[in-house]
């Protein structure tokens, strides 16, 4: 009887941990603003806005690169398929 309750609890715990790793757009925007402030930019200035744009662009470039790598990796046929 105890075993039947253990598995759902483990699954719920893993889901809770995984959801903590997901960053929303609002969280990312706040993090970018904090980074720019830490770098010495004054909020609502042109330099601050440029900093935000650079961080967003860098993030987009990294995500695109990871996506391309995943697509290329999945397109390479496996040498050993277990036959």
Buried (B, 14 or more C-beta within 10 A) or exposed (E): EEEEEEEEEEEEEEEEEEEEEEEEEEEEEEEBBEEBEEEEBEEEEEEBEEBBEEBEEEEEEEEEEEEEEEEEEEEEEEEEEEE
